[in-house]
Amino acid sequence: MTKKDNHDAYIAAAPEQFRAMLGQLRALLSRALPDAEEVVKYDMPGFQIEETIIAGYAAFGKQCGLYVDPGAIAAHADEIASLRLKATKTGVTFSVSKPITDELVEKLAISSRSKKGF
C-alpha cells in the first residue's frame, strides 16, 4: 500500500477483504478511546492521547493487526489464546476467517490506555 495520511485513505487502500473489518476496528477504538486523536504514524493509523499512541491497527496481505501496550497483551493473553489468535509482545493478528471480537478490541484499548498512564 502507498503512504496514507488519514484513516479513511488507509482503509480505502487496504485489501478489499479487510476494509469492513478495519472500519469496524476504527469505530470500536474510537468508542473505547473517545478523547484520543486519530493519527497516522509510521504509515499506520492509530489513536493517541497527548503524544502517546494508545492503539494502532494495520492491514497486510493475509491478515490485520491491532497494536497496543505490551501490558494489555499480557493482561488478556488467555482470551487471545482462547480465540486462537496469534499475539506478539505488542500486537494481535487476525483475519476474516479468524476475527477478533469487538469485546476483546475494547478491552485491549482500555487496558492499553491504562498501562500508558491515561
C-alpha positions in Angstrom: 0.0 0.0 0.0 1.2 3.5 -0.6 1.5 6.0 2.2 -1.8 7.3 3.5 -2.2 10.3 5.8 -5.6 9.6 7.3 -7.7 6.7 8.5 -10.2 6.9 5.6 -7.5 6.8 3.0 -5.7 3.9 4.7 -8.9 1.8 4.9 -9.8 2.6 1.3 -6.3 1.5 0.2 -6.4 -1.8 2.2 -7.0 -5.1 0.6 -10.7 -5.3 -0.1 -11.5 -8.3 2.1 -10.3 -6.3 5.2 -11.9 -2.9 4.6 -15.2 -3.6 6.5 -13.2 -5.2 9.3 -10.8 -2.2 9.5 -13.8 0.2 9.5 -15.3 -1.7 12.4 -12.0 -1.8 14.3 -11.7 2.0 13.8 -15.2 2.6 15.2 -14.6 0.3 18.2 -11.3 2.0 19.1 -12.9 5.5 18.6 -15.7 4.5 21.0 -13.3 2.9 23.6 -10.9 5.9 23.4 -13.3 8.8 23.0 -10.7 11.5 23.9 -8.0 10.1 21.7 -7.0 11.8 18.5 -6.9 9.8 15.2 -3.4 9.9 13.7 -1.3 8.2 11.1 2.3 7.5 12.3 4.8 5.1 10.8 2.3 4.6 8.0 -0.2 3.0 10.5 -3.5 4.5 11.7 -3.7 4.9 15.4 -5.2 6.7 18.3 -3.1 8.9 20.5 -3.6 10.9 23.7 -1.2 13.8 24.1 1.9 12.4 22.3 1.4 8.8 23.2 0.0 6.2 20.8 -2.6 4.1 22.7 -3.6 1.8 19.9 -2.9 1.3 16.2 -4.0 -1.0 13.5 -2.8 -2.3 10.1 -3.7 -4.5 7.2 -1.3 -6.8 5.5 -1.7 -9.3 2.6 -3.4 -12.1 4.6 -4.2 -10.6 8.0 -4.7 -7.5 10.1 -3.1 -6.4 13.3 -4.1 -4.5 16.4 -1.2 -2.9 18.3 -1.4 -1.9 21.9 0.8 -1.7 25.0 2.6 -4.9 25.9 0.9 -4.9 29.3 -2.5 -5.0 27.6 -1.5 -8.1 25.6 -0.2 -9.8 28.7 -3.3 -9.0 30.7 -5.6 -10.5 28.0 -3.3 -13.4 26.9 -5.8 -16.1 27.9 -8.7 -14.5 26.0 -6.4 -14.0 22.9 -5.4 -17.7 23.1 -9.0 -18.9 23.6 -9.8 -17.2 20.2 -6.8 -18.9 18.7 -5.3 -15.6 17.6 -1.6 -15.0 17.3 -0.1 -12.4 19.6 3.3 -10.8 19.7 4.6 -8.6 22.6 2.7 -5.6 21.2 0.0 -6.9 18.8 -2.7 -9.4 17.9 -3.2 -10.6 14.4 -6.5 -11.7 13.0 -8.2 -12.3 9.6 -11.6 -12.6 8.1 -11.6 -16.4 8.9 -10.2 -15.8 12.4 -11.7 -12.4 13.5 -11.0 -10.6 16.7 -14.1 -10.0 18.9 -15.5 -6.5 19.5 -15.3 -7.1 23.2 -11.6 -8.0 23.0 -10.8 -4.9 20.9 -12.4 -2.7 23.5 -10.7 -4.5 26.4 -7.3 -4.2 24.8 -7.8 -0.5 24.0 -8.9 0.4 27.5 -6.1 -1.7 29.1 -3.5 -0.1 26.8 -4.7 3.3 27.8 -4.4 2.4 31.5 -1.0 0.8 31.1 0.2 4.0 29.3 -1.0 6.1 32.3 -4.1 7.7 30.9 
